[in-house]
Amino acid sequence: MEVRILTDTASDLSPAEVESLNVDLIELPVTLDGEEISWKELDLFWQKLIAGKLARTSQQSPEVYRAKFEEAKKGGYALVCILISSNMSGSYESAVAIKEEVGYDNIFVVDSLNASTTEMIMVREACRLRDEGATPEEIVEHVEKLKHRVKIFACLDTLKYVARGGRISKTAAAIGNLINLKPVITFVDGYVTTAGKAFGITQGANKLLDKMREIPADPTFGYIPIYPDNSKNTMNFIQRAKANGFDVDENRLTPIGATIGTHIGPNAFGIVFVAKE
């Protein structure tokens, strides 16, 4: 049976990689002052966000999932869906409900418990196994294990956008920014959580290095440095990581998309890797 892979734009795959991997894609809507912007217009998104436009994210209409699932049922192929964490969006629950309504057993909906580049790694692995002839069940089993090993640590430059998302109060954000607080965030059980607090970029970089020492990386996957609107802080972090003995390649720089970028804002920097088993 033919196997296809479906994911959403929270995976931060580029348009070129969506095409090269041959994946189906669900676009998660992002609006700036109420005007929807395409996931492909990443530079424009950052320009408008930095200019002060209010960004909002939302889940896709259930009918979009229905169309994808009905197409799979009609075409007789298996569909493995790797979606943004159910603790960040209602997309997973929506997809599960639509699968039941469509009534097709060869649809497999995976709660990635991740987003951004960690979700991207899961999608890439699913595509690799698909191309090697794995069954949908084998693919699901592999990514279900992998989702607990992918790690992301990012240092935010400002608390402004976290406050906009309602995770902290605007007052707390203003105080944090005043004292140059740089939170280090990660995903735990599908939730965005604080992995540490730093005062200034340098201390934030050291916090990330501490996490890299604490959790040995699987060399098969290596390190993926990530950045939002610009890579300046990430490039500086890469040099610091190299000086501390970590093999971090600037050629693997990966941009953060609009879905996650809405909540972290500009000038952040981070690292993604897969923990050793």
C-alpha positions, -999 to 999 in steps of 0.1 A, spaced: 0 0 0 12 35 -8 21 56 22 19 94 22 30 118 50 10 148 60 21 176 84 13 212 92 32 245 88 42 244 125 69 220 114 87 249 98 95 230 66 105 254 38 85 253 6 115 237 -12 117 209 14 79 203 13 83 196 -24 115 176 -21 102 154 7 68 151 -12 47 157 19 11 170 21 8 202 41 -19 217 62 -14 255 66 -21 268 101 -35 303 97 -14 333 109 -28 368 109 -12 402 113 -37 428 125 -64 405 113 -49 400 78 -39 365 69 -4 360 57 9 329 37 33 306 54 56 311 24 60 349 31 83 345 61 104 376 55 72 397 51 59 382 83 89 392 103 89 427 88 53 433 98 57 418 133 87 439 141 69 470 127 43 464 154 15 444 137 -3 421 161 1 385 151 -23 357 160 -24 320 152 -53 297 149 -61 261 139 -73 251 105 -109 244 96 -119 207 102 -131 207 66 -95 210 54 -86 178 72 -118 162 59 -108 169 23 -73 153 29 -88 123 46 -115 117 21 -89 119 -7 -68 92 11 -99 70 14 -108 75 -22 -72 69 -34 -68 38 -12 -35 49 3 -23 52 39 -19 87 54 5 93 83 -3 127 99 23 143 121 8 174 137 17 202 161 15 193 198 -21 189 211 -10 210 241 -3 240 218 -32 237 193 -65 219 188 -54 206 154 -47 171 167 -81 166 184 -98 180 153 -80 156 130 -88 126 152 -125 135 152 -126 139 114 -108 106 110 -135 89 129 -162 106 108 -145 96 75 -142 60 87 -110 50 71 -85 28 92 -55 37 71 -53 72 85 -28 75 113 -28 107 134 3 114 155 4 140 182 40 152 178 41 168 213 64 192 195 65 221 170 90 239 148 123 221 141 116 192 165 84 184 146 104 188 113 129 161 124 100 137 130 85 145 95 119 139 79 123 106 96 88 96 85 96 104 49 129 85 51 111 54 64 84 58 38 110 59 10 126 28 25 93 9 21 82 9 58 46 3 67 25 31 82 25 12 115 63 10 115 65 47 107 42 56 135 61 34 160 93 51 151 81 87 153 62 80 185 95 70 201 114 98 185 91 125 198 103 120 233 140 123 222 139 155 201 150 185 221 148 222 215 163 250 237 159 286 227 168 319 244 143 347 238 154 383 234 122 398 248 91 387 268 68 410 248 55 383 224 51 357 252 29 382 270 9 388 238 1 351 238 -12 353 273 15 330 289 26 358 312 12 392 322 22 424 303 34 438 336 57 408 342 70 411 307 77 448 311 96 441 343 115 413 327 125 434 298 136 462 321 161 439 339 173 423 306 157 389 315 162 363 287 141 332 293 153 299 279 124 278 267 119 242 257 91 217 252 81 193 280 52 169 273 41 191 245 40 223 265 62 253 261 80 257 294 109 276 309 142 257 311 161 285 327 164 323 331 193 344 321 203 380 324 216 390 290 224 372 258 258 358 270 243 342 300 215 328 278 240 312 255 257 296 285 224 282 297 219 265 263 255 251 265 246 237 299 217 219 284 238 205 256 263 191 282 235 177 303 218 159 274 242 141 250 231 144 214 227 115 190 254 121 164 232 106 137 212 137 137 237 163 149 229 198 160 205 222 142 209 259 151 177 279 147 169 316 143 138 338 138 140 371 118 178 372 117 207 349 125 231 373 143 226 359 178 225 323 165 258 328 146 274 342 178 260 312 197 274 288 171 309 302 176 306 299 214 294 263 210 323 255 188 347 270 213 332 247 239 338 216 218 304 212 202 302 204 165 276 229 154 275 236 117 263 270 105 254 255 72 225 238 90 210 271 101 172 267 101 146 295 103 117 295 127 84 299 109 55 322 116 34 298 137 60 296 165 77 330 156 44 347 166 50 337 202 88 341 205 95 373 186 127 385 169 164 381 178 160 348 196 185 319 191 184 282 198 196 247 192 177 215 183 190 180 186 180 144 193 190 129 226 209 96 226 188 66 234 
